Amino acid sequence: MAELRRGLIVSCQAVKGEPLYGLDMMGHFARAAVLGGAVGIRTGYVSDIIAVRKEVDVPIIGIIKQVYNGSDVYITPTLDEVKALIDSPCDVIALDCTRRERPKQSLQELVEYIRANAPEVAIMADCDNLESAAEADRLGFDYIGTTMRGYTQASKGVSIPDYDFISELVRRYPDRRIIAEGGIWESAQLEKVWSLGVYAVVIGTAITRPMDITKRFVQVIK
């Protein structure tokens, strides 16, 4: 199992509808991030995972975003996406761990399938609140992340990064590797998050989404 080291993980993603989608840019973003000191890369789509692996040798957190009718879960939601990721060169598979209704298989079924068919692959839980984190702990996830904090009905209106939430996860689960993700735009925010004792931090938009970065500066001018 290729383990993530403590440090900064950079999320290199472009989904359908975004300017960089389909331009084969994620491998280049990943290489630049690793040259800058990133210890891992988080990316989606098998094609992007393959492109990233060609450019870097750090661990890759793989996801596949897929929308299913009747469910709000879209990060690696079913066994179809899990199987595709197992066949890819990713080292960690991230699953939506929120307690929302799932489109097909249960979260436990997905975890059990990965453990049985790809024991060398680690699993990351994308959580939104303490209940989902508790479920991740019960199911034995290797990493517990704050990825979905502020993006679900159960965490709606929460300002991210949520330092209190991150701190509580570190306190409750000292034997788990807590990964802080979401809302980190500035070095001061990163310093505060890191001081809480997390294992690693994921930053995506602030590094690899030029459209969103530009919007923030334009809003200042306006």
N, C-alpha and C positions, 0 to 999 in steps of 0.2 A: 504494500500500500504506500503510494507516494504521499507523504504528509506535508501539509502546508506548514511553513515556518511562521513564527510570530513576525508580524510586519504589515505592510500595505498590500492589499489585493486590489487590482484595477479591473473594473467591469468594462469590457469592450463589447458593446452591443448596438445593433441598429435593427429596429423592427420595421415591418412593412408600413409605409407611409412616411418614414423619416428620410431625410436627404441622403444619408450615407448607405441606406439599405441596398444591397445587391451590387455594391461597387468594389467588393473584395478588399475592404479597408481594415478589417478587424485584425488580421495578422500583422499588419504594419503598426497599428495602434499598440498591439500587445508587445511587439519588439521594442518600440519606443518606451513603453511603460517599464519593461524589464531592465532596459539600459538605464532607466532612471532610478531603479532600485526596488521595483515591485517584486514581491515574493510569490505571487500567484496571479492568475487571470481568471475572471468569470466571464463566460460568454455563452451565447445561445445559438441554436441551429447546428446541426452536425457539420454542415459545410464550413461554418466559422470555426468550430472546434478543430477541424482538420487543418484549416489555414493557420490557426494560432499555433498548433503543435509543430508545424513546419518551421515556425519562426522562433519559438522559445522552448526551453526545457524545464520551466517551472511548472508546478501543479496547475491543472486547469479545472475550475468548477464549471460543470456543464449543466445547462438548462435548455428546455424547449418550451417556448410559450405557445400555447394552443388553446383556443377558446371553444368551449362546448356549450350547447344550448342547455339552459336550466341550471348552470353552475357558474359561480364567479371565480372558481379556481382555475388559473391559467398557467401557472409555472409547473411544468412537468406533471400534468394532472392525471395521466392514466398510464397503464402498462405499455401502451403503444410507444409513448415518449420515453419511458424508462428503458425499453428494449433497444430503441434507437441510440440512446446515450451509452448503454452498455457496449454496443458495437462500435462506439466512437473512441477516440484516444483520450477521453477525459479521465481525470483521476478522482474527482468528487462529483456526485450527482446531487443537485439541490432540488428539494421537493417543497411545494407549498404545504406548510404544516398548520395552517389555520383551521379552525373548527367548522368552517363553512361546508355546505353540502358538496360532495364530490360528484363528478359526472359518471364515474364507473366504479373502479375498485376503491377499497378503503385504503387509507394511508398505511395501515399495518400490513396489508397485502403487498403494497409496493415495496415497503422496507424488507419484508420477508423474502420477496422475489430477488431483490438486489443481493441480500446476504447469501442466498442459496446459489445464485447464478453468477455473481461477480463479487466474491468475498474480498478481492483486492481493491475494490472501489469503496471509498468513504462516502458517507451520506451527510448532507447539510440540511437542516430544518430552517425554512423561511417562516419565521413566526411574527405574530402581530401583538400578542398579549401574554400574560402570565399563564393563562390556561393552555394556550398552544405550546408554550415552552415546556410546561409540565408534561404534555403529551409527547413532546420530542424526547424528553428525559426518560419517560417510561418506555418508549420504543427503542431507546439506545442509539440515538443519532450521534454521529461523531462530532458534529459541529452544530451549535445552536446560533442562528443569526436573527437579527432584528429587521430583516429585509421588508417585511410586510407591515411594520408599525406605521400607522397613519394612512394606510391604503385600504383598509377594510372597514366595514360598518362597525365592527367591534372596537376599532381604534380611531374612528373618524374624529377629526378635529384636534388630534394630538399633534403638538409641534415636534418636529424632528430636526436634529437628533434628540431623542428623549433620554436625557442623562439619567433621570431617576429610574427609568425602566432598565436601561443598560446596567446600572449599578446593582439593581435588585437581581438581575439574572446572574451577575458575577457572584453575588452573595449567596444566592440560593443553590447554585450549581457549581461549586468550586472545582469539581472533578470533570466538568464539561468545558470544552473549548468554545468560548463565547465570541462570536464575530459581530461587530457593530457595522451596520449598513443602513444608509438612508439619511439624506439631508445634510451631509457634510460638505460644505463649500469653502470653508476658510481654515487656515492653519490653527487659529485659536480654538475652533471647534474640535479639530483633530487632536490637539494637545489635551483638551479636557476629556474627550472620549478615551484617549489612550491612558490617561491617568487613573481611569476607573478600573483598570486591570483586565481589559479584554485581551483575548488571544491574538486577534487580528482585526483589521478594519478594511471594509470594502468602500471604495469611492469610484463612482462611475461618471455620472453626468458632468460633474465639475471638471473632469479631465478629458472625456472622450465624446462629448456631445457639443460641438461648436455652435449649433443653432441655439441651444438652451443657454450656453455661456454668453453668447451675443445678446440674447434677450435680457439677461440680467443687467448688463451694462447699458443697454438702450433704455431700460426702465429708469435707471439713475438719471440719465439725461432728460428724460421726459418729466 
